[in-house]
């Protein structure tokens, strides 16, 4: 999730609601994209690869990797917020819940419906999460920390995502057309949803 924050004029309970609604929707998006079996976003290729190798759930690895990434925040002097900790704890739980509840489609049309819904869910969830203004996710904090060391955001993000994508693929994570669709669509869709999800008060 993006580290960007919007001015937040909403009340604290409203911001918490936005935060957890965003995490639930983001986790649902992760679960649906994995269930589509058409290809995951780079971080979830990595999480799935670890799950394949260990037998632990993808959600468990989302939580563990998020916690491990936080260790790298220390030398990068990044500061977590409520949203950061909540991201670590809940994102994997919501992803696992979706994988458990959602039937695995065999029909190609249904798999594409899952994939496209997943990308829309993640984009809308990002707008909710950012609008809450309660701290970046652990993976985006790593990116902004590298930016503070002198790398551009584009270079830092590309370096991180190519690394986890390649590692996850080697571990057995699913790379495919869905990976490309996510990469191409997530930016424009997030830009579309950001003003729609901006707090109104």
PyMOL commands that set and color helices and strands:
alter all, ss='L'
color gray80, all
select helices_A, chain A and resi 12-36+42-54+58-76+82-101+108-132+138-148+153-171+177-197
alter helices_A, ss='H'
color red, helices_A
deselect
rebuild
show_as cartoon
